[in-house]
Amino acid sequence: MNAGITAINAEVQESSAFVQPLLTEINKVVIGQKYLIERLIVGMLANGHVLLEGVPGLAKTTAVKALATSIDVAFSRLQFTPDMLPADVIGTQIYNPQSGEFTTRKGPVFSNLVLADEINRAPAKVQSALLEAMQERQVTIGDRSYQLDEPFLVLATQNPVEQEGTYPLPEAQVDRFMLKLRIDYPSRGEERQILELMAKTTAPPEAQAVVTPDQILSAKQVINEVYVDDKVKDYIVDLVCCTRDPQAYEIDVAEFIQMGASPRATIALTLSAKAYAFLRGRGYVTPQDVKSIGMDVLRHRVAITYEAEAEEKTSETVIQKILDELPVP
């Protein structure tokens, strides 16, 4: 097995050579936000969609646009509003009175990177229009289904739900996001760099294409080969099962959990841990990889009880306790 891991390591190091130039290019446009940029790349490589939450002005949209430009893929942006219709997302059929036939006009979801900006400002029927595209990578318009091009990734931003004019995302939609990221303010040093770079009336710097879509697609194939030991697989399963039945693992959070993570969490945690190891040039997954990405995979999949809210506990508090107390192989 060691010889096999050595071969995978060599393949990963060769295939991941594009990562550093990609990060460098994005950092020309986005100051700081290392966590955000790294997790966006993990989502893209692991074939998972990413939900970004944070107050306005934290470079969420800028980072997504820079990523699309750096990879040279088709990019579309959807500004979600309360008066939006599903046809504004997926497209519609238009009747031509001269020919008496319907023609299909494809919507902005037919792209490689789709930025759903402020997704929680649109009503549920519009949010649900993305479900088929996100899960099955196809869109049905009328009586015909259309396959979406690869790579395909939905990156959705939302403001915290306590802000006015927002609709909480349905559980079925939230579960389809592989990662949910909480974006925080930059540090003082980063804020000073932002001032130097951006406080000008001229156009801000733009990213250039440094990676091809083929490199991303071939990297996905290599990620499938990244080795996960049986003990690490058991640890991943235990983490997810612990969110459903913490008493079985002697972790005292059962009264705070209303609903645990779904089997999608197990798949997402494995794939994202593989992509996380790939970014570090490794052909194998360590338990620390799982812990590092675990919060982003689980925070939106664990529903907490009213008792937890009364004690001012969040799903993150509960998950952190599980990550801290569950034995690591």
KOLTI-869065 format. One record per residue (C-alpha): x, y, z; residue in one letter. Coordinates in pm, whole numbers, plus 50000, padded with zeros to 5 digits. Each point is the difference from the previous one (the first is absolute). Layout:
KOLTI-869065
+-------+-------+-------+---------+
:     x :     y :     z : residuo :
+-------+-------+-------+---------+
:     X :     Y :     Z :       A :
...
+-------+-------+-------+---------+
This chain:
KOLTI-869065
+-------+-------+-------+---------+
:     x :     y :     z : residuo :
+-------+-------+-------+---------+
: 50000 : 50000 : 50000 :       M :
: 50292 : 50238 : 50076 :       N :
: 50122 : 49975 : 49640 :       A :
: 49648 : 50082 : 49884 :       G :
: 49980 : 50306 : 50227 :       I :
: 50341 : 50117 : 49877 :       T :
: 49877 : 49979 : 49640 :       A :
: 49680 : 50191 : 50087 :       I :
: 50208 : 50262 : 50183 :       N :
: 50214 : 50055 : 49691 :       A :
: 49690 : 50026 : 49781 :       E :
: 49836 : 50248 : 50239 :       V :
: 50310 : 50220 : 50017 :       Q :
: 50015 : 50010 : 49621 :       E :
: 49627 : 50068 : 49955 :       S :
: 49983 : 50262 : 50277 :       S :
: 50274 : 50217 : 49846 :       A :
: 49731 : 50244 : 49881 :       F :
: 49880 : 50074 : 50356 :       V :
: 50271 : 50250 : 50099 :       Q :
: 49976 : 50209 : 49677 :       P :
: 49621 : 50000 : 50042 :       L :
: 50023 : 50125 : 50361 :       L :
: 50256 : 50263 : 49899 :       T :
: 49777 : 50130 : 49722 :       E :
: 49690 : 50021 : 50221 :       I :
: 50202 : 50176 : 50272 :       N :
: 50074 : 50280 : 49753 :       K :
: 49631 : 50088 : 50021 :       V :
: 49895 : 49877 : 50345 :       V :
: 50206 : 50102 : 50303 :       I :
: 50003 : 49742 : 50280 :       G :
: 49696 : 49769 : 50023 :       Q :
: 50229 : 49695 : 49968 :       K :
: 49733 : 49778 : 50159 :       Y :
: 49736 : 50114 : 49748 :       L :
: 50220 : 49954 : 49691 :       I :
: 50132 : 49660 : 50110 :       E :
: 49650 : 49868 : 50072 :       R :
: 49871 : 50125 : 49663 :       L :
: 50272 : 49796 : 49828 :       I :
: 49919 : 49697 : 50221 :       V :
: 49634 : 50025 : 49897 :       G :
: 50091 : 50023 : 49634 :       M :
: 50239 : 49702 : 50013 :       L :
: 49762 : 49786 : 50208 :       A :
: 49707 : 50064 : 49769 :       N :
: 49803 : 50173 : 50275 :       G :
: 49809 : 50326 : 50022 :       H :
: 50094 : 50266 : 50253 :       V :
: 49782 : 50230 : 50210 :       L :
: 50169 : 50317 : 50124 :       L :
: 49853 : 50192 : 50292 :       E :
: 50121 : 50336 : 50120 :       G :
: 49910 : 50366 : 50022 :       V :
: 50025 : 50207 : 49678 :       P :
: 50339 : 50125 : 49884 :       G :
: 50224 : 49706 : 50096 :       L :
: 50112 : 49922 : 49640 :       A :
: 49776 : 49693 : 49962 :       K :
: 49891 : 50097 : 49648 :       T :
: 50345 : 50131 : 49908 :       T :
: 50164 : 49670 : 50101 :       A :
: 49756 : 49793 : 49792 :       V :
: 50048 : 50221 : 49693 :       K :
: 50379 : 49984 : 50042 :       A :
: 49983 : 49619 : 50021 :       L :
: 49796 : 49978 : 49678 :       A :
: 50235 : 50238 : 49817 :       T :
: 50310 : 49815 : 50120 :       S :
: 49868 : 49666 : 49870 :       I :
: 49870 : 50142 : 49671 :       D :
: 49651 : 49849 : 50027 :       V :
: 49655 : 50138 : 49919 :       A :
: 49870 : 50206 : 50290 :       F :
: 49652 : 50136 : 50069 :       S :
: 49863 : 50202 : 50286 :       R :
: 49642 : 49988 : 50124 :       L :
: 49883 : 50279 : 50227 :       Q :
: 49720 : 49844 : 50201 :       F :
: 49710 : 50234 : 50082 :       T :
: 49651 : 49950 : 50153 :       P :
: 49824 : 50048 : 49663 :       D :
: 50211 : 49741 : 49813 :       M :
: 49842 : 49704 : 49813 :       L :
: 50141 : 49647 : 49943 :       P :
: 50022 : 50075 : 49626 :       A :
: 50250 : 50277 : 50083 :       D :
: 50234 : 49726 : 50127 :       V :
: 49958 : 49697 : 49773 :       I :
: 49850 : 50157 : 49686 :       G :
: 49664 : 49951 : 49829 :       T :
: 49821 : 49911 : 49678 :       Q :
: 49898 : 50289 : 49774 :       I :
: 49716 : 49969 : 49751 :       Y :
: 50070 : 50120 : 49647 :       N :
: 49662 : 50100 : 49843 :       P :
: 50142 : 49997 : 49644 :       Q :
: 50125 : 49640 : 50011 :       S :
: 49751 : 49880 : 50260 :       G :
: 50284 : 49834 : 50193 :       E :
: 50163 : 50040 : 50338 :       F :
: 50370 : 50079 : 50024 :       T :
: 50205 : 49951 : 50315 :       T :
: 50187 : 50292 : 50149 :       R :
: 50255 : 49873 : 50249 :       K :
: 50044 : 50187 : 50325 :       G :
: 50320 : 50114 : 50176 :       P :
: 50029 : 49666 : 50184 :       V :
: 50151 : 49863 : 49675 :       F :
: 50353 : 50097 : 50096 :       S :
: 50303 : 49846 : 50174 :       N :
: 50009 : 50220 : 50307 :       L :
: 49665 : 50140 : 50108 :       V :
: 50001 : 50268 : 50268 :       L :
: 49662 : 50012 : 50173 :       A :
: 50035 : 50336 : 50172 :       D :
: 49792 : 50049 : 50317 :       E :
: 49814 : 49673 : 49938 :       I :
: 49792 : 50045 : 50315 :       N :
: 49834 : 50316 : 49862 :       R :
: 49796 : 49794 : 49750 :       A :
: 49688 : 49799 : 50093 :       P :
: 50012 : 49619 : 50036 :       A :
: 49867 : 49922 : 49648 :       K :
: 50298 : 50182 : 49845 :       V :
: 50251 : 49841 : 50237 :       Q :
: 49852 : 49660 : 49913 :       S :
: 50058 : 50066 : 49629 :       A :
: 50367 : 49931 : 50068 :       L :
: 49943 : 49661 : 50165 :       L :
: 50003 : 49786 : 49684 :       E :
: 50304 : 50181 : 49861 :       A :
: 50193 : 49960 : 50325 :       M :
: 49920 : 49634 : 50061 :       Q :
: 49972 : 49847 : 49654 :       E :
: 50196 : 50255 : 49798 :       R :
: 49717 : 50032 : 49752 :       Q :
: 49712 : 50242 : 49943 :       V :
: 49651 : 49913 : 49877 :       T :
: 49822 : 50263 : 49791 :       I :
: 49660 : 49892 : 49872 :       G :
: 50019 : 49631 : 49910 :       D :
: 50374 : 49990 : 49931 :       R :
: 50303 : 49965 : 50228 :       S :
: 50334 : 50167 : 49927 :       Y :
: 50334 : 49885 : 50143 :       Q :
: 50218 : 50271 : 50154 :       L :
: 50364 : 50039 : 49898 :       D :
: 50281 : 49887 : 50231 :       E :
: 50139 : 50137 : 50219 :       P :
: 49673 : 50128 : 50149 :       F :
: 49992 : 50174 : 50334 :       L :
: 49742 : 50211 : 50180 :       V :
: 50149 : 50253 : 50239 :       L :
: 49725 : 50169 : 50197 :       A :
: 50037 : 50296 : 50232 :       T :
: 49757 : 50093 : 50271 :       Q :
: 49980 : 50265 : 50265 :       N :
: 49927 : 49878 : 50353 :       P :
: 49629 : 49916 : 50028 :       V :
: 49940 : 50247 : 50280 :       E :
: 50031 : 50281 : 49746 :       Q :
: 49677 : 50142 : 49858 :       E :
: 49844 : 49868 : 49678 :       G :
: 50157 : 49654 : 50002 :       T :
: 49845 : 49652 : 49968 :       Y :
: 50166 : 49705 : 50177 :       P :
: 50110 : 49735 : 49748 :       L :
: 49796 : 49674 : 50003 :       P :
: 50177 : 49704 : 50166 :       E :
: 50000 : 49804 : 49671 :       A :
: 50190 : 50281 : 49831 :       Q :
: 50244 : 50062 : 50283 :       V :
: 50092 : 49630 : 50008 :       D :
: 50104 : 50016 : 49634 :       R :
: 50281 : 50240 : 50082 :       F :
: 50316 : 49803 : 50075 :       M :
: 50149 : 50281 : 50207 :       L :
: 49861 : 50295 : 50190 :       K :
: 50258 : 50268 : 50076 :       L :
: 49972 : 50275 : 50258 :       R :
: 50200 : 50296 : 49875 :       I :
: 50143 : 50240 : 50257 :       D :
: 50155 : 50346 : 49984 :       Y :
: 50362 : 50032 : 49885 :       P :
: 50276 : 50065 : 50253 :       S :
: 50131 : 50353 : 50058 :       R :
: 50308 : 49931 : 49786 :       G :
: 49786 : 49866 : 49716 :       E :
: 49768 : 50300 : 50031 :       E :
: 50303 : 50227 : 49955 :       R :
: 50101 : 49807 : 49685 :       Q :
: 49644 : 50033 : 49867 :       I :
: 50023 : 50376 : 50050 :       L :
: 50326 : 50019 : 49803 :       E :
: 49872 : 49783 : 49714 :       L :
: 49638 : 50104 : 49965 :       M :
: 49965 : 50360 : 50121 :       A :
: 50042 : 50142 : 49649 :       K :
: 49763 : 50139 : 49741 :       T :
: 50163 : 49790 : 49727 :       T :
: 49882 : 49647 : 49920 :       A :
: 50109 : 49738 : 50256 :       P :
: 50247 : 49729 : 49892 :       P :
: 49859 : 49702 : 49812 :       E :
: 50099 : 49634 : 50003 :       A :
: 50133 : 49829 : 49687 :       Q :
: 49939 : 49642 : 49884 :       A :
: 50279 : 49777 : 50137 :       V :
: 49819 : 49663 : 50013 :       V :
: 49801 : 49815 : 49734 :       T :
: 49673 : 49812 : 50061 :       P :
: 50177 : 49681 : 49881 :       D :
: 50247 : 50032 : 50289 :       Q :
: 49710 : 50019 : 50245 :       I :
: 49826 : 49699 : 49845 :       L :
: 50319 : 49790 : 50006 :       S :
: 50062 : 50106 : 50362 :       A :
: 49654 : 49866 : 50090 :       K :
: 50099 : 49662 : 49859 :       Q :
: 50317 : 49998 : 50211 :       V :
: 49801 : 50094 : 50313 :       I :
: 49796 : 49681 : 49952 :       N :
: 50326 : 49807 : 50048 :       E :
: 50100 : 50176 : 50325 :       V :
: 50039 : 49731 : 50267 :       Y :
: 49769 : 49991 : 50303 :       V :
: 50096 : 49746 : 50267 :       D :
: 49727 : 49782 : 50153 :       D :
: 50055 : 50167 : 50340 :       K :
: 49944 : 50344 : 49844 :       V :
: 49686 : 49871 : 49826 :       K :
: 49872 : 49872 : 50335 :       D :
: 50079 : 50339 : 50156 :       Y :
: 49797 : 50179 : 49730 :       I :
: 49703 : 49766 : 50052 :       V :
: 50026 : 50041 : 50379 :       D :
: 50000 : 50379 : 49967 :       L :
: 49680 : 49998 : 49795 :       V :
: 49827 : 49733 : 50212 :       C :
: 50093 : 50192 : 50315 :       C :
: 49790 : 50294 : 49880 :       T :
: 49700 : 49763 : 49990 :       R :
: 50060 : 49800 : 50318 :       D :
: 50263 : 50171 : 50219 :       P :
: 49907 : 49789 : 50304 :       Q :
: 50138 : 49689 : 49826 :       A :
: 50338 : 50177 : 49998 :       Y :
: 49962 : 50135 : 50357 :       E :
: 50003 : 50361 : 49887 :       I :
: 49755 : 50218 : 50192 :       D :
: 49826 : 50201 : 49725 :       V :
: 49687 : 49790 : 49931 :       A :
: 49761 : 50259 : 50150 :       E :
: 50132 : 50265 : 49760 :       F :
: 49960 : 49804 : 49674 :       I :
: 49664 : 49993 : 49826 :       Q :
: 50122 : 49837 : 49676 :       M :
: 50337 : 49851 : 49915 :       G :
: 50195 : 50003 : 49675 :       A :
: 49876 : 49803 : 49698 :       S :
: 50199 : 49737 : 49804 :       P :
: 50092 : 50283 : 49760 :       R :
: 50221 : 50127 : 50283 :       A :
: 50202 : 49675 : 50000 :       T :
: 50059 : 50024 : 49626 :       I :
: 50077 : 50373 : 50015 :       A :
: 50239 : 49960 : 50293 :       L :
: 50195 : 49726 : 49820 :       T :
: 50022 : 50185 : 49668 :       L :
: 50088 : 50336 : 50153 :       S :
: 50266 : 49840 : 50224 :       A :
: 50154 : 49843 : 49687 :       K :
: 49999 : 50338 : 49822 :       A :
: 50146 : 50165 : 50312 :       Y :
: 50286 : 49746 : 50002 :       A :
: 50048 : 50056 : 49624 :       F :
: 50046 : 50376 : 50057 :       L :
: 50283 : 49914 : 50238 :       R :
: 50165 : 49772 : 49745 :       G :
: 49921 : 49679 : 50187 :       R :
: 49861 : 49677 : 49857 :       G :
: 49842 : 49889 : 50328 :       Y :
: 49749 : 50141 : 50249 :       V :
: 50089 : 50053 : 50367 :       T :
: 49751 : 50033 : 50288 :       P :
: 50110 : 50364 : 50030 :       Q :
: 49880 : 50060 : 49641 :       D :
: 49658 : 49872 : 50106 :       V :
: 49997 : 50222 : 50312 :       K :
: 50115 : 50304 : 49802 :       S :
: 49718 : 49976 : 49746 :       I :
: 49741 : 49839 : 50231 :       G :
: 49842 : 50319 : 50130 :       M :
: 49939 : 50132 : 49647 :       D :
: 49831 : 49673 : 49897 :       V :
: 49785 : 49958 : 50312 :       L :
: 49903 : 50347 : 50126 :       R :
: 49697 : 50030 : 49770 :       H :
: 49893 : 49635 : 50030 :       R :
: 49943 : 49985 : 50375 :       V :
: 49675 : 50156 : 50124 :       A :
: 49996 : 50108 : 50364 :       I :
: 49713 : 49997 : 50252 :       T :
: 49822 : 50289 : 50170 :       Y :
: 50188 : 49908 : 50319 :       E :
: 50328 : 50062 : 49819 :       A :
: 49877 : 50337 : 49874 :       E :
: 49884 : 50090 : 50351 :       A :
: 50351 : 49930 : 50127 :       E :
: 50145 : 50200 : 49707 :       E :
: 50164 : 49695 : 49848 :       K :
: 50037 : 49963 : 49623 :       T :
: 50051 : 49699 : 49775 :       S :
: 50367 : 50102 : 49990 :       E :
: 50026 : 49975 : 50380 :       T :
: 49855 : 49647 : 49990 :       V :
: 50219 : 49886 : 49708 :       I :
: 50314 : 50144 : 50161 :       Q :
: 49929 : 49800 : 50318 :       K :
: 49964 : 49683 : 49790 :       I :
: 50324 : 50075 : 49811 :       L :
: 50180 : 50064 : 50329 :       D :
: 49873 : 49695 : 50190 :       E :
: 49967 : 49726 : 49737 :       L :
: 50314 : 49780 : 50010 :       P :
: 50230 : 50058 : 49703 :       V :
: 50168 : 49694 : 49840 :       P :
+-------+-------+-------+---------+
